[in-house]
Amino acid sequence: MQDVISYRNQPPALWSLYGKALRPRGSDTRSPTIPPLKAELLGVTTEPARAARYAAVCGYRSSSRMPMTWPHILAFPLHLKLLTEKTFPLPLLGLVHLRNRITQHRPIAYGECLDIHVRLDNQTQTDKGIEFDLVTEAFSAGRLVWEETSTNLFRQSGKSSGGGRKGPPPAPERLPHSALVSAGESLGRRYGRLSGDLNPIHMHALTARAFGFPRAIAHGMWSKAHCIALLEQQPAWQDGQVTVTASFKKPLFLPGKAQLNWDEKKDRWAYQLLNEKGDAPHLTGEVIWG
């Protein structure tokens, strides 16, 4: 049975993990097996000042409730701990965040004491490479109040990218509601300092170019958080249990502008973050109540 890496009150120190993230892995990553690693952080509470800065960077309104995406930030040190373990066979900087699904069973108040559990699960071989999930659960007084599944991809050379040459994808369907999104040049550094995610592709144009990007790109979880923050401000937004999904598409380069597009059905909203022209998506997803 796999042991659980356990912390109480305080997460592992990030600076010690950043160095491990750069550690080279074995050369044979053709058929790796991802071990069922687990970690937990027990009895954690939120620093109000840090959470307030995070809420401001993501565009959330001031509230007595945590931003819906905040437990992801609390869990990030555990994510990094598992992904930098010696038995984890894949290079961290080579992973691509494909999808994210968060279910908030009820709003979480500032001051609540949470137990956070993280595990690696659901390894799958696809035509692009290896997919696996980071599964996170947050408990308050023994009851599950929040859960998240983040699906990641490790691309493998020689895998199909879909086969054959294809024409340009169809333009996204325009949804009836829209809001402008602006992302400044310093956004990656501001969000990175608060989230702990200091991947060089987000920090600065110079470091992003080393990984093949012409400019720094926004964190996918900032884009999702900002979309949620804007959607929560709509009069038709509902309280209670809610699930928000996101599939990450084209990068949002910094500085840059985008447009949030959404519709409002009774129990399910579709939303998409499009580029400034509105002809390509940065992310697509749904909001589902109940």
C-alpha positions as a printed NumPy array, in Angstrom:
array([[  0.   ,   0.   ,   0.   ],
       [  1.36 ,   3.415,  -0.985],
       [  2.382,   5.589,   1.967],
       [  0.903,   9.077,   2.218],
       [  3.315,  12.014,   2.439],
       [  1.806,  13.997,   5.294],
       [  2.133,  17.603,   6.495],
       [  0.322,  19.361,   9.307],
       [ -0.601,  23.066,   9.284],
       [  2.207,  24.063,   6.895],
       [  2.856,  22.799,   3.339],
       [  6.293,  21.74 ,   2.076],
       [  8.666,  24.61 ,   1.29 ],
       [  8.425,  25.486,  -2.389],
       [ 12.014,  26.649,  -2.856],
       [ 13.374,  23.182,  -2.097],
       [ 10.98 ,  21.714,  -4.66 ],
       [ 11.824,  24.161,  -7.463],
       [ 15.354,  22.759,  -7.634],
       [ 13.999,  19.225,  -7.89 ],
       [ 11.728,  20.332, -10.747],
       [ 14.842,  20.984, -12.86 ],
       [ 16.394,  17.608, -12.076],
       [ 16.86 ,  15.51 , -15.238],
       [ 14.839,  12.306, -15.473],
       [ 15.861,   8.985, -16.923],
       [ 16.118,   8.889, -20.696],
       [ 13.572,   6.099, -21.133],
       [ 10.147,   7.732, -20.849],
       [  8.561,   5.635, -23.608],
       [  6.506,   3.415, -21.308],
       [  6.716,   4.862, -17.81 ],
       [  4.367,   3.859, -15.029],
       [  3.183,   6.698, -12.814],
       [  3.082,   5.47 ,  -9.216],
       [ -0.043,   6.093,  -7.082],
       [  1.625,   8.809,  -5.005],
       [ -0.428,  10.575,  -2.328],
       [  0.073,  13.587,  -0.088],
       [ -1.989,  15.403,   2.521],
       [ -1.954,  18.731,   4.303],
       [ -3.941,  18.631,   7.535],
       [ -5.328,  21.566,   9.474],
       [ -4.468,  24.348,   7.022],
       [ -6.064,  27.778,   7.244],
       [ -5.856,  30.692,   4.85 ],
       [ -3.665,  33.766,   5.173],
       [ -6.222,  36.579,   4.62 ],
       [ -3.709,  39.029,   3.126],
       [ -2.377,  36.56 ,   0.564],
       [ -5.877,  35.395,  -0.364],
       [ -7.006,  39.009,  -0.789],
       [ -4.105,  39.692,  -3.177],
       [ -4.965,  36.545,  -5.094],
       [ -8.62 ,  37.565,  -5.326],
       [ -7.609,  40.986,  -6.651],
       [ -5.23 ,  39.556,  -9.297],
       [ -7.937,  37.165, -10.498],
       [-10.752,  39.724, -10.412],
       [-12.886,  38.253,  -7.627],
       [-15.119,  40.574,  -5.629],
       [-14.37 ,  41.078,  -1.949],
       [-16.266,  38.477,   0.08 ],
       [-16.265,  36.461,   3.292],
       [-16.013,  33.357,   1.11 ],
       [-12.885,  31.967,  -0.489],
       [-12.581,  32.321,  -4.257],
       [-13.684,  29.048,  -5.805],
       [-10.192,  28.396,  -7.161],
       [ -8.333,  29.229,  -3.932],
       [ -8.079,  25.613,  -2.641],
       [ -6.109,  24.853,  -5.812],
       [ -3.516,  27.358,  -4.557],
       [ -3.49 ,  25.778,  -1.092],
       [ -2.895,  22.383,  -2.704],
       [ -0.206,  23.522,  -5.157],
       [  2.767,  22.696,  -2.87 ],
       [  1.403,  19.137,  -2.573],
       [  1.055,  18.923,  -6.364],
       [  4.662,  20.026,  -6.781],
       [  5.814,  17.618,  -4.077],
       [  4.315,  14.616,  -5.884],
       [  5.562,  15.713,  -9.316],
       [  9.124,  16.088,  -8.029],
       [  9.324,  12.765,  -6.187],
       [ 12.147,  10.484,  -7.358],
       [  9.628,   7.811,  -8.312],
       [  7.648,  10.162, -10.561],
       [  9.09 ,   9.308, -13.99 ],
       [  8.232,  12.356, -16.112],
       [  9.954,  15.777, -16.421],
       [  7.842,  18.43 , -14.744],
       [  8.648,  21.181, -17.253],
       [  7.477,  18.94 , -20.1  ],
       [  3.919,  18.551, -18.795],
       [  0.935,  20.282, -20.423],
       [ -2.195,  21.144, -18.426],
       [ -5.065,  19.956, -20.642],
       [ -8.217,  20.117, -18.544],
       [ -9.422,  21.171, -15.109],
       [-12.657,  20.345, -13.31 ],
       [-13.591,  21.875,  -9.941],
       [-16.663,  21.018,  -7.884],
       [-17.457,  23.289,  -4.946],
       [-20.016,  21.454,  -2.833],
       [-20.636,  24.578,  -0.81 ],
       [-18.879,  27.943,  -0.447],
       [-15.904,  27.834,   1.928],
       [-15.569,  30.663,   4.433],
       [-12.294,  32.335,   5.311],
       [-11.082,  30.927,   8.602],
       [-12.282,  27.382,   7.968],
       [ -9.716,  24.711,   8.783],
       [ -9.231,  22.344,   5.85 ],
       [ -7.664,  18.953,   5.312],
       [ -6.363,  18.636,   1.743],
       [ -5.618,  15.314,   0.061],
       [ -3.874,  14.934,  -3.31 ],
       [ -3.145,  11.835,  -5.387],
       [ -1.897,  10.845,  -8.843],
       [ -4.418,   8.725, -10.733],
       [ -5.931,   7.624, -14.055],
       [ -2.846,   7.167, -16.228],
       [ -3.97 ,   6.786, -19.859],
       [ -2.093,   6.275, -23.116],
       [ -3.425,   8.537, -25.891],
       [ -2.415,   9.268, -29.474],
       [ -0.428,  12.3  , -28.218],
       [  1.259,  10.713, -25.234],
       [  0.528,   9.948, -21.583],
       [ -2.318,  11.604, -19.716],
       [ -2.766,  11.445, -15.955],
       [ -4.797,  13.213, -13.287],
       [ -3.893,  15.179, -10.198],
       [ -6.915,  14.628,  -7.959],
       [ -7.401,  17.022,  -5.033],
       [-10.01 ,  16.89 ,  -2.266],
       [-10.618,  19.392,   0.536],
       [-12.475,  18.422,   3.714],
       [-13.914,  20.633,   6.447],
       [-14.84 ,  18.949,   9.74 ],
       [-14.578,  15.607,   7.968],
       [-16.928,  16.484,   5.1  ],
       [-15.913,  16.863,   1.466],
       [-16.474,  20.505,   0.485],
       [-14.323,  20.9  ,  -2.64 ],
       [-12.689,  18.646,  -5.226],
       [-10.629,  19.076,  -8.365],
       [ -9.29 ,  16.949, -11.208],
       [ -6.432,  18.413, -13.252],
       [ -5.557,  16.358, -16.347],
       [ -1.988,  16.655, -17.627],
       [ -0.267,  15.431, -20.783],
       [  3.294,  14.263, -21.346],
       [  3.861,  14.425, -25.099],
       [  5.793,  11.545, -26.602],
       [  7.743,  11.738, -29.834],
       [  6.389,   9.588, -32.628],
       [  2.824,   9.812, -31.355],
       [  0.144,  10.928, -33.77 ],
       [ -1.032,  14.535, -33.582],
       [ -4.347,  13.667, -35.202],
       [ -3.172,  12.346, -38.557],
       [ -2.874,  14.116, -41.862],
       [ -3.058,  17.775, -42.717],
       [ -6.237,  19.469, -41.666],
       [ -7.903,  22.683, -42.644],
       [ -8.329,  25.532, -40.19 ],
       [-10.737,  24.777, -37.337],
       [-14.201,  26.312, -37.563],
       [-14.706,  29.668, -35.899],
       [-16.159,  29.385, -32.375],
       [-19.889,  29.851, -32.01 ],
       [-20.607,  33.289, -30.607],
       [-22.486,  33.152, -27.309],
       [-24.936,  35.916, -26.356],
       [-23.041,  37.524, -23.448],
       [-19.556,  39.019, -23.588],
       [-16.986,  40.799, -21.426],
       [-13.546,  42.194, -22.235],
       [-10.479,  40.665, -20.572],
       [ -7.12 ,  42.457, -20.331],
       [ -3.937,  40.721, -19.191],
       [ -0.916,  42.912, -18.497],
       [  2.73 ,  42.069, -19.15 ],
       [  3.435,  41.528, -15.431],
       [  0.449,  39.231, -14.849],
       [  2.475,  36.01 , -14.952],
       [  4.887,  37.251, -12.291],
       [  2.099,  38.626, -10.064],
       [  0.045,  35.441, -10.269],
       [  3.155,  33.266, -10.022],
       [  4.272,  34.865,  -6.751],
       [  0.835,  34.258,  -5.2  ],
       [  0.217,  30.777,  -6.607],
       [  3.747,  29.437,  -6.299],
       [  3.717,  28.404,  -9.961],
       [  6.947,  29.983, -11.255],
       [  7.177,  28.088, -14.534],
       [  9.504,  30.182, -16.762],
       [  6.975,  30.273, -19.628],
       [  4.816,  32.562, -17.485],
       [  7.438,  34.816, -15.939],
       [  9.014,  36.884, -18.705],
       [  9.396,  37.014, -22.484],
       [ 13.092,  36.127, -22.196],
       [ 12.487,  32.946, -20.205],
       [  9.449,  32.014, -22.314],
       [ 11.533,  32.187, -25.504],
       [ 13.817,  29.501, -24.116],
       [ 10.81 ,  27.179, -24.287],
       [  9.677,  28.203, -27.764],
       [  7.159,  30.947, -26.945],
       [  7.541,  34.437, -28.455],
       [  6.274,  36.051, -25.225],
       [  5.263,  34.948, -21.76 ],
       [  1.846,  33.294, -21.526],
       [ -0.847,  33.591, -18.864],
       [ -1.291,  30.722, -16.432],
       [ -4.212,  28.545, -17.463],
       [ -5.546,  28.572, -13.905],
       [ -5.458,  32.38 , -13.862],
       [ -7.567,  32.376, -17.033],
       [-10.058,  29.962, -15.469],
       [-10.155,  31.878, -12.188],
       [-10.709,  35.189, -13.983],
       [-13.546,  33.71 , -16.034],
       [-15.207,  32.416, -12.848],
       [-14.726,  35.786, -11.158],
       [-16.506,  37.566, -14.025],
       [-19.274,  34.977, -14.294],
       [-19.966,  35.13 , -10.542],
       [-20.779,  38.822, -10.943],
       [-23.703,  38.097, -13.285],
       [-27.194,  38.432, -11.74 ],
       [-28.199,  34.909, -12.824],
       [-25.271,  33.24 , -11.016],
       [-26.545,  30.715,  -8.445],
       [-25.305,  29.801,  -4.974],
       [-24.99 ,  26.186,  -3.841],
       [-23.072,  23.276,  -5.331],
       [-21.4  ,  24.191,  -8.604],
       [-18.959,  22.513, -10.998],
       [-16.791,  24.504, -13.397],
       [-14.86 ,  22.749, -16.164],
       [-12.162,  24.14 , -18.437],
       [-10.335,  22.75 , -21.466],
       [ -7.198,  24.736, -22.225],
       [ -6.614,  25.593, -25.886],
       [ -4.358,  28.304, -27.345],
       [ -2.039,  30.302, -25.043],
       [ -2.906,  33.863, -24.021],
       [  0.252,  35.892, -24.669],
       [  1.207,  38.713, -22.315],
       [  0.378,  41.492, -22.612],
       [ -2.858,  40.623, -24.354],
       [ -6.587,  41.087, -24.627],
       [ -9.33 ,  38.49 , -24.87 ],
       [-13.095,  38.253, -24.631],
       [-15.178,  36.095, -22.322],
       [-18.267,  34.725, -24.101],
       [-21.044,  32.841, -22.315],
       [-24.7  ,  31.854, -22.377],
       [-27.051,  31.358, -19.434],
       [-29.237,  28.254, -19.359],
       [-31.184,  27.285, -16.234],
       [-28.736,  24.774, -14.724],
       [-25.807,  24.865, -17.142],
       [-23.836,  27.707, -18.699],
       [-21.358,  27.33 , -21.54 ],
       [-18.452,  29.764, -21.589],
       [-15.335,  30.39 , -23.64 ],
       [-12.376,  32.719, -23.441],
       [-11.629,  33.814, -27.006],
       [ -8.802,  35.834, -28.482],
       [ -9.355,  39.529, -29.112],
       [-10.663,  38.889, -32.642],
       [-13.066,  36.231, -31.371],
       [-11.948,  33.586, -33.864],
       [ -9.909,  31.22 , -31.641],
       [-10.389,  29.941, -28.067],
       [ -7.956,  30.168, -25.168],
       [-10.237,  27.92 , -23.125],
       [-13.749,  26.472, -23.221],
       [-15.88 ,  25.08 , -20.442],
       [-19.148,  24.763, -18.606],
       [-20.697,  25.866, -15.321],
       [-23.032,  23.197, -13.919],
       [-25.232,  23.608, -10.86 ],
       [-26.428,  20.787,  -8.627]])
